[in-house]
Amino acid sequence: MDALQCYDSSSGSDTDDVNKEGDLRRKRLKPAPTASGKVLPSSSVLLPPPPLEFFSPLPNPLSESKGIDEHGGRVRRFAHVDGNFALHIYIPVTLSSPIQSKLAPYLQKAASMFPSLKSMEDDDLSTRVKSKQAIKLASEFHISLGHTVPIRIHQVDTIVPMLRRKFESQKRFWVEFGSWEVFINDDRTRSFLSLEIVAAGTPEIQKQVSFVDDVYKLHNLPTFYKNPRPHISLAYALGDVVEALAVVSTELNIMAHSQEEKRSVAGDRVILWSSQASKVECKVGQKIFPIWTANL
């Protein structure tokens, strides 16, 4: 099962570009006459339906040449096109300091077995192990709910509200992480050492993936994998090194079984830690839109 984890470089347009373009569109709107010839107040203007091109798919950027990015030799999944913004929808997962400390020995072992392994922030893990430095992990990771895809800026105006309506009745839920697994991106340019959700949380996340799929379909965007396996990626290596990392993940799971006490209901999988999912975010370019925040 391949899992998407792609690198989106800066689009060259920042948050101000997004806001300014939206402001310009709103300024151009003028009161429109009704069928009776009366002009409605600007707050009651009836806008025409969006043109069909609004929902037309973009030229397939995956068929264009992919450039090598300056960040660690990673390859962009789709070429940069002016006016396109990378869209990513996900559940943010925060790792507390105790959890980071708990995971550090696993990554130390992984780096000793596979020296080319890097953290998701491009930190060379093997160098830290050799110099006996502490393993540093980012404080926040994410569970993807859909493919990262390019969209036009005007599509934000429908995608974000639709997502918010889909998620408005959701309640917070627990997710349990415990199985070390290996995933690879669709282009087979990066392999990932990840922690998969093993018990609580899977049904709820699959439901949320279906919400995102529904919105993607309306915008002619590719839906997610048929049988998604929710996970967070903690480290990566360039290229297709799935077989080598599979040996590493097996060793880490053996290590977990020998050290951890908490088990899944079936008893066959270790639960390294539990976390509450209470938020979904949508990132467009460099701007983050809140989609769902669970009530306390």
Secondary structure as UniProt FT lines:
FT   HELIX           15..28
FT   TURN            35..36
FT   HELIX           42..44
FT   HELIX           52..55
FT   HELIX           61..63
FT   TURN            70..73
FT   STRAND          75..76
FT   TURN            82..83
FT   STRAND          84..94
FT   HELIX           97..113
FT   TURN            115..116
FT   STRAND          118..119
FT   TURN            120..121
FT   HELIX           125..130
FT   TURN            131..132
FT   STRAND          140..144
FT   STRAND          149..152
FT   HELIX           153..155
FT   HELIX           156..167
FT   TURN            168..169
FT   STRAND          173..184
FT   TURN            186..187
FT   STRAND          190..197
FT   TURN            200..201
FT   HELIX           202..218
FT   TURN            219..220
FT   STRAND          231..238
FT   HELIX           242..259
FT   TURN            265..266
FT   STRAND          273..277
FT   STRAND          279..284
FT   TURN            285..286
FT   STRAND          287..293
//
